[in-house]
């Protein structure tokens, strides 16, 4: 799992405020500005399991005669979307009443730990809306030419603490959370797995990507096991192309039932490096994936003739091994983002990672392996050696490496689609049906 996610989640679980969920940048000059690259971000549903709710007394007033023909009239109405790192905050904003130089704004934000609702007066400054919240934070809103709204939130005019994108349009995809039945039970109660689904518009059935999550850093923070992982970047990319994306959470991960047990030290203090403990963890993960695939067969919106499997970190190597050992599923292809089961600093890394990758070598189609430099878990040297072992065993595929964006880790490239979109698009064009 991404190192910077681990650090951010540590702050989150330590009680970080909804309005302090970032600490991302410093303002320039004497006031709040716009985060670099925010205009490239896209509107969509939040990853939060909790929905922000506007108060029931919200009343939208039609812009008056003084605003006829004034661009400010476009602000009127309710805006919704995401904010915070990893889109973990749900946001709704109502522009209730407009004048030439001001607006009445209701701000509602929510995540799994807090809800914030506040009504106040915002001022137009250079065609942008600025509103000071009661805690001193400054909400900044900018209307895009495409009709969506950029939304950064600043603390004390100097520190960017959150940002996101809001829209009045229908979201380009639907995000839902489902429960996958399993054959397992615990104390007489049937266990289920959590699965996040990104679904494009339309009735289906859809070509479907099964995208598998990674680990949790060193495995020494049990509270992190309960984080539900999905990649908005991968989800948006594929739904734009008409693919449905499912993000299953394996046993004990996210809100899935059961014990998380994918290779720990005997005292469960951290992940084990020893092959005899790590490799059974892979076997357990594959059993979870068998259950997920069985469930997908029952869904009328899944085109089982057009399946793609992929994942990040442990999910990447899991996808490679699974495609090779489940030929009956006839995946069209495999996407491996920075895959590996144990870090290359583990003494048994060469007894775990290449062994598992070679299991995928019998897959009859080319795979796409995507890695980043400056990866603290899997160096490019180690990952290329794994790829060479895979190819030597008869595997087919391409290995592509990227330099991460400034300040990011090479383990985080799935969150940087500008790096990999072209390579993945070229790969998808070459996929052939069986």
MIKEMI-747465 format. One record per residue (C-alpha): residue in one letter; x, y, z. Coordinates in steps of 0.05 Angstrom, whole numbers, plus 5000, padded with zeros to 4 digits. Example, Ala and Ser with C-alpha at 12.3 -4.5 7.8 and 13.67 -1.06 7.14 Angstrom:
2
DRENDO   aa     xx     yy     zz
DRENDO    A   5246   4910   5156
DRENDO    S   5273   4979   5143
***
This chain:
434
DRENDO   aa     xx     yy     zz
DRENDO    X   5000   5000   5000
DRENDO    X   5023   5070   4986
DRENDO    X   5072   5098   5038
DRENDO    X   5041   5167   5035
DRENDO    X   4973   5137   5046
DRENDO    X   5001   5102   5108
DRENDO    X   5027   5168   5136
DRENDO    X   4963   5206   5120
DRENDO    X   4920   5151   5149
DRENDO    X   4961   5152   5213
DRENDO    X   4943   5225   5222
DRENDO    X   4871   5210   5203
DRENDO    X   4864   5155   5254
DRENDO    X   4898   5197   5307
DRENDO    X   4839   5243   5304
DRENDO    X   4854   5291   5247
DRENDO    X   4797   5340   5235
DRENDO    X   4755   5337   5173
DRENDO    X   4780   5406   5158
DRENDO    X   4852   5387   5172
DRENDO    X   4857   5325   5128
DRENDO    X   4918   5346   5089
DRENDO    X   4971   5396   5107
DRENDO    X   4988   5397   5033
DRENDO    X   5020   5463   5014
DRENDO    X   5036   5534   5033
DRENDO    X   5000   5594   5003
DRENDO    X   5038   5643   4961
DRENDO    X   5041   5718   4975
DRENDO    X   4989   5743   5025
DRENDO    X   4928   5701   5011
DRENDO    X   4900   5634   4989
DRENDO    X   4916   5611   4919
DRENDO    X   4901   5552   4875
DRENDO    X   4937   5485   4885
DRENDO    X   4980   5465   4825
DRENDO    X   4944   5417   4780
DRENDO    X   4875   5425   4812
DRENDO    X   4845   5444   4745
DRENDO    X   4864   5374   4719
DRENDO    X   4824   5339   4774
DRENDO    X   4755   5313   4758
DRENDO    X   4688   5313   4792
DRENDO    X   4660   5248   4818
DRENDO    X   4630   5215   4880
DRENDO    X   4671   5215   4944
DRENDO    X   4704   5153   4972
DRENDO    X   4673   5168   5040
DRENDO    X   4625   5117   5069
DRENDO    X   4589   5176   5102
DRENDO    X   4547   5225   5062
DRENDO    X   4549   5300   5074
DRENDO    X   4479   5326   5087
DRENDO    X   4455   5397   5076
DRENDO    X   4407   5423   5129
DRENDO    X   4333   5416   5112
DRENDO    X   4322   5491   5112
DRENDO    X   4366   5503   5052
DRENDO    X   4328   5548   5003
DRENDO    X   4355   5564   4934
DRENDO    X   4332   5633   4909
DRENDO    X   4330   5646   4835
DRENDO    X   4381   5700   4816
DRENDO    X   4346   5768   4814
DRENDO    X   4340   5818   4757
DRENDO    X   4405   5851   4777
DRENDO    X   4442   5787   4757
DRENDO    X   4409   5778   4689
DRENDO    X   4466   5765   4641
DRENDO    X   4517   5766   4697
DRENDO    X   4563   5705   4699
DRENDO    X   4553   5703   4775
DRENDO    X   4483   5675   4763
DRENDO    X   4515   5608   4743
DRENDO    X   4534   5596   4816
DRENDO    X   4463   5586   4840
DRENDO    X   4443   5517   4864
DRENDO    X   4472   5456   4899
DRENDO    X   4541   5429   4884
DRENDO    X   4568   5361   4905
DRENDO    X   4631   5321   4900
DRENDO    X   4694   5300   4937
DRENDO    X   4749   5332   4978
DRENDO    X   4808   5312   5023
DRENDO    X   4864   5264   5006
DRENDO    X   4842   5201   4971
DRENDO    X   4773   5233   4961
DRENDO    X   4756   5211   5032
DRENDO    X   4710   5271   5046
DRENDO    X   4640   5279   5017
DRENDO    X   4621   5352   5005
DRENDO    X   4557   5388   4987
DRENDO    X   4552   5464   4979
DRENDO    X   4489   5504   4968
DRENDO    X   4491   5574   4939
DRENDO    X   4426   5599   4967
DRENDO    X   4424   5672   4950
DRENDO    X   4466   5714   4903
DRENDO    X   4480   5788   4895
DRENDO    X   4530   5823   4849
DRENDO    X   4585   5819   4901
DRENDO    X   4565   5765   4951
DRENDO    X   4529   5700   4963
DRENDO    X   4498   5661   5020
DRENDO    X   4534   5594   5023
DRENDO    X   4518   5530   5061
DRENDO    X   4578   5483   5067
DRENDO    X   4570   5410   5088
DRENDO    X   4627   5361   5093
DRENDO    X   4631   5290   5122
DRENDO    X   4679   5232   5130
DRENDO    X   4678   5170   5174
DRENDO    X   4697   5210   5236
DRENDO    X   4665   5278   5231
DRENDO    X   4610   5320   5200
DRENDO    X   4615   5395   5189
DRENDO    X   4558   5441   5168
DRENDO    X   4562   5517   5165
DRENDO    X   4523   5574   5133
DRENDO    X   4556   5641   5119
DRENDO    X   4568   5698   5072
DRENDO    X   4618   5691   5016
DRENDO    X   4648   5749   4977
DRENDO    X   4664   5752   4903
DRENDO    X   4738   5767   4894
DRENDO    X   4761   5768   4821
DRENDO    X   4701   5726   4801
DRENDO    X   4717   5675   4855
DRENDO    X   4678   5662   4919
DRENDO    X   4714   5666   4986
DRENDO    X   4682   5647   5052
DRENDO    X   4713   5648   5121
DRENDO    X   4689   5591   5165
DRENDO    X   4679   5598   5240
DRENDO    X   4744   5561   5255
DRENDO    X   4784   5611   5213
DRENDO    X   4791   5567   5152
DRENDO    X   4779   5599   5084
DRENDO    X   4736   5564   5032
DRENDO    X   4754   5584   4961
DRENDO    X   4710   5568   4902
DRENDO    X   4725   5577   4828
DRENDO    X   4678   5563   4771
DRENDO    X   4709   5526   4712
DRENDO    X   4692   5537   4640
DRENDO    X   4662   5467   4638
DRENDO    X   4614   5486   4693
DRENDO    X   4647   5448   4751
DRENDO    X   4677   5481   4812
DRENDO    X   4748   5477   4842
DRENDO    X   4747   5478   4918
DRENDO    X   4809   5487   4960
DRENDO    X   4804   5499   5035
DRENDO    X   4858   5539   5070
DRENDO    X   4876   5546   5144
DRENDO    X   4898   5615   5169
DRENDO    X   4908   5637   5096
DRENDO    X   4975   5600   5094
DRENDO    X   4965   5525   5093
DRENDO    X   4925   5484   5044
DRENDO    X   4887   5432   5083
DRENDO    X   4840   5402   5032
DRENDO    X   4817   5408   4961
DRENDO    X   4768   5376   4913
DRENDO    X   4721   5385   4854
DRENDO    X   4645   5397   4856
DRENDO    X   4593   5392   4802
DRENDO    X   4519   5401   4787
DRENDO    X   4521   5349   4732
DRENDO    X   4506   5275   4741
DRENDO    X   4568   5238   4763
DRENDO    X   4603   5201   4706
DRENDO    X   4598   5136   4745
DRENDO    X   4562   5106   4804
DRENDO    X   4601   5083   4865
DRENDO    X   4568   5030   4908
DRENDO    X   4590   4983   4964
DRENDO    X   4565   4911   4963
DRENDO    X   4572   4849   5005
DRENDO    X   4599   4785   4974
DRENDO    X   4574   4720   5005
DRENDO    X   4627   4669   5025
DRENDO    X   4626   4595   5045
DRENDO    X   4658   4613   5112
DRENDO    X   4626   4628   5179
DRENDO    X   4649   4652   5247
DRENDO    X   4613   4632   5311
DRENDO    X   4554   4610   5270
DRENDO    X   4549   4675   5230
DRENDO    X   4561   4675   5155
DRENDO    X   4619   4717   5133
DRENDO    X   4617   4766   5075
DRENDO    X   4668   4807   5039
DRENDO    X   4662   4881   5023
DRENDO    X   4668   4902   4951
DRENDO    X   4669   4973   4922
DRENDO    X   4639   4978   4852
DRENDO    X   4651   5034   4801
DRENDO    X   4597   5027   4748
DRENDO    X   4592   5067   4684
DRENDO    X   4526   5092   4657
DRENDO    X   4481   5044   4620
DRENDO    X   4447   4977   4632
DRENDO    X   4507   4930   4620
DRENDO    X   4532   4878   4619
DRENDO    X   4599   4913   4623
DRENDO    X   4670   4890   4611
DRENDO    X   4696   4887   4682
DRENDO    X   4763   4899   4716
DRENDO    X   4777   4862   4782
DRENDO    X   4826   4908   4817
DRENDO    X   4861   4881   4879
DRENDO    X   4887   4921   4938
DRENDO    X   4956   4917   4970
DRENDO    X   4979   4909   5041
DRENDO    X   4985   4962   5097
DRENDO    X   5058   4982   5098
DRENDO    X   5094   4938   5148
DRENDO    X   5031   4906   5175
DRENDO    X   5045   4933   5245
DRENDO    X   4983   4977   5252
DRENDO    X   4920   4934   5259
DRENDO    X   4875   4995   5258
DRENDO    X   4896   5006   5185
DRENDO    X   4868   4938   5165
DRENDO    X   4798   4967   5169
DRENDO    X   4810   5019   5115
DRENDO    X   4769   5005   5053
DRENDO    X   4815   5013   4992
DRENDO    X   4795   5033   4922
DRENDO    X   4831   5074   4870
DRENDO    X   4789   5133   4845
DRENDO    X   4842   5144   4791
DRENDO    X   4837   5074   4763
DRENDO    X   4762   5073   4773
DRENDO    X   4751   5137   4734
DRENDO    X   4799   5117   4679
DRENDO    X   4764   5052   4665
DRENDO    X   4692   5076   4673
DRENDO    X   4708   5131   4623
DRENDO    X   4722   5074   4574
DRENDO    X   4658   5037   4591
DRENDO    X   4689   4986   4639
DRENDO    X   4661   4968   4707
DRENDO    X   4712   4964   4762
DRENDO    X   4706   4922   4825
DRENDO    X   4752   4930   4886
DRENDO    X   4743   4869   4931
DRENDO    X   4768   4874   5003
DRENDO    X   4798   4808   5025
DRENDO    X   4783   4775   5092
DRENDO    X   4796   4821   5150
DRENDO    X   4808   4882   5105
DRENDO    X   4763   4942   5100
DRENDO    X   4694   4921   5126
DRENDO    X   4702   4849   5105
DRENDO    X   4690   4795   5157
DRENDO    X   4742   4746   5181
DRENDO    X   4814   4749   5203
DRENDO    X   4866   4785   5162
DRENDO    X   4920   4733   5156
DRENDO    X   4964   4740   5094
DRENDO    X   5031   4723   5126
DRENDO    X   5047   4750   5195
DRENDO    X   5099   4738   5248
DRENDO    X   5075   4688   5301
DRENDO    X   5055   4745   5348
DRENDO    X   5021   4783   5290
DRENDO    X   5065   4843   5305
DRENDO    X   5081   4854   5231
DRENDO    X   5084   4819   5164
DRENDO    X   5131   4761   5161
DRENDO    X   5191   4760   5114
DRENDO    X   5200   4685   5117
DRENDO    X   5176   4647   5056
DRENDO    X   5143   4593   5098
DRENDO    X   5097   4645   5129
DRENDO    X   5088   4692   5070
DRENDO    X   5070   4642   5016
DRENDO    X   5010   4613   5054
DRENDO    X   4984   4685   5057
DRENDO    X   4983   4686   4981
DRENDO    X   4944   4621   4980
DRENDO    X   4893   4651   5028
DRENDO    X   4886   4713   4984
DRENDO    X   4874   4670   4923
DRENDO    X   4818   4634   4961
DRENDO    X   4785   4701   4974
DRENDO    X   4791   4718   4901
DRENDO    X   4759   4652   4882
DRENDO    X   4698   4672   4923
DRENDO    X   4695   4740   4890
DRENDO    X   4699   4710   4820
DRENDO    X   4644   4661   4837
DRENDO    X   4600   4719   4858
DRENDO    X   4615   4759   4795
DRENDO    X   4589   4700   4754
DRENDO    X   4520   4711   4785
DRENDO    X   4517   4785   4767
DRENDO    X   4479   4803   4703
DRENDO    X   4519   4868   4696
DRENDO    X   4586   4831   4689
DRENDO    X   4608   4807   4620
DRENDO    X   4647   4745   4639
DRENDO    X   4676   4742   4568
DRENDO    X   4710   4809   4578
DRENDO    X   4747   4806   4644
DRENDO    X   4811   4841   4663
DRENDO    X   4848   4830   4728
DRENDO    X   4898   4877   4761
DRENDO    X   4920   4908   4826
DRENDO    X   4972   4947   4863
DRENDO    X   5030   4921   4906
DRENDO    X   5006   4855   4937
DRENDO    X   4946   4861   4892
DRENDO    X   4991   4865   4831
DRENDO    X   5029   4801   4844
DRENDO    X   4965   4767   4866
DRENDO    X   4934   4784   4799
DRENDO    X   4993   4756   4760
DRENDO    X   4993   4690   4799
DRENDO    X   4917   4684   4798
DRENDO    X   4911   4693   4723
DRENDO    X   4963   4638   4712
DRENDO    X   4930   4588   4759
DRENDO    X   4857   4600   4739
DRENDO    X   4859   4590   4663
DRENDO    X   4784   4573   4661
DRENDO    X   4768   4647   4675
DRENDO    X   4801   4669   4610
DRENDO    X   4821   4739   4631
DRENDO    X   4835   4784   4572
DRENDO    X   4896   4812   4607
DRENDO    X   4932   4829   4671
DRENDO    X   4954   4897   4698
DRENDO    X   5008   4894   4751
DRENDO    X   5020   4960   4787
DRENDO    X   5084   4958   4829
DRENDO    X   5071   4885   4848
DRENDO    X   5106   4845   4901
DRENDO    X   5087   4805   4963
DRENDO    X   5144   4822   5010
DRENDO    X   5191   4882   5007
DRENDO    X   5259   4872   4974
DRENDO    X   5293   4885   5040
DRENDO    X   5265   4819   5067
DRENDO    X   5317   4765   5069
DRENDO    X   5270   4717   5034
DRENDO    X   5246   4766   4981
DRENDO    X   5277   4724   4926
DRENDO    X   5242   4662   4953
DRENDO    X   5174   4695   4953
DRENDO    X   5166   4746   4897
DRENDO    X   5196   4711   4836
DRENDO    X   5165   4645   4858
DRENDO    X   5096   4676   4859
DRENDO    X   5106   4715   4794
DRENDO    X   5128   4651   4758
DRENDO    X   5060   4621   4775
DRENDO    X   5031   4670   4725
DRENDO    X   5078   4651   4668
DRENDO    X   5029   4600   4638
DRENDO    X   4979   4656   4625
DRENDO    X   4975   4655   4549
DRENDO    X   4968   4730   4537
DRENDO    X   5015   4789   4547
DRENDO    X   5012   4824   4614
DRENDO    X   5030   4897   4629
DRENDO    X   5076   4909   4689
DRENDO    X   5080   4982   4713
DRENDO    X   5132   5004   4763
DRENDO    X   5161   5068   4790
DRENDO    X   5231   5090   4809
DRENDO    X   5243   5111   4881
DRENDO    X   5197   5056   4908
DRENDO    X   5215   5042   4981
DRENDO    X   5187   4972   4977
DRENDO    X   5207   4946   4909
DRENDO    X   5268   4975   4874
DRENDO    X   5268   4975   4799
DRENDO    X   5327   4927   4801
DRENDO    X   5288   4877   4843
DRENDO    X   5225   4885   4802
DRENDO    X   5261   4877   4735
DRENDO    X   5293   4813   4763
DRENDO    X   5223   4788   4780
DRENDO    X   5200   4804   4709
DRENDO    X   5261   4768   4680
DRENDO    X   5243   4706   4721
DRENDO    X   5172   4710   4696
DRENDO    X   5195   4715   4623
DRENDO    X   5246   4659   4632
DRENDO    X   5190   4614   4655
DRENDO    X   5151   4628   4591
DRENDO    X   5111   4690   4611
DRENDO    X   5091   4743   4562
DRENDO    X   5088   4817   4574
DRENDO    X   5119   4886   4578
DRENDO    X   5155   4920   4636
DRENDO    X   5146   4996   4637
DRENDO    X   5178   5042   4689
DRENDO    X   5163   5114   4707
DRENDO    X   5195   5169   4747
DRENDO    X   5141   5191   4797
DRENDO    X   5115   5262   4799
DRENDO    X   5155   5310   4842
DRENDO    X   5152   5292   4915
DRENDO    X   5115   5226   4905
DRENDO    X   5138   5155   4916
DRENDO    X   5147   5106   4860
DRENDO    X   5101   5059   4897
DRENDO    X   5045   5110   4886
DRENDO    X   5041   5111   4810
DRENDO    X   4970   5084   4808
DRENDO    X   4949   5151   4838
DRENDO    X   4986   5187   4782
DRENDO    X   4947   5168   4719
DRENDO    X   4984   5220   4677
DRENDO    X   5042   5171   4680
DRENDO    X   5008   5107   4659
DRENDO    X   4945   5125   4620
DRENDO    X   4979   5122   4552
DRENDO    X   5012   5055   4566
DRENDO    X   4947   5024   4592
DRENDO    X   4906   5053   4534
DRENDO    X   4954   5022   4484
DRENDO    X   4949   4956   4522
DRENDO    X   4873   4956   4522
DRENDO    X   4871   4968   4447
DRENDO    X   4909   4903   4436
DRENDO    X   4864   4860   4479
DRENDO    X   4831   4806   4437
DRENDO    X   4769   4766   4455
DRENDO    X   4777   4691   4461
***
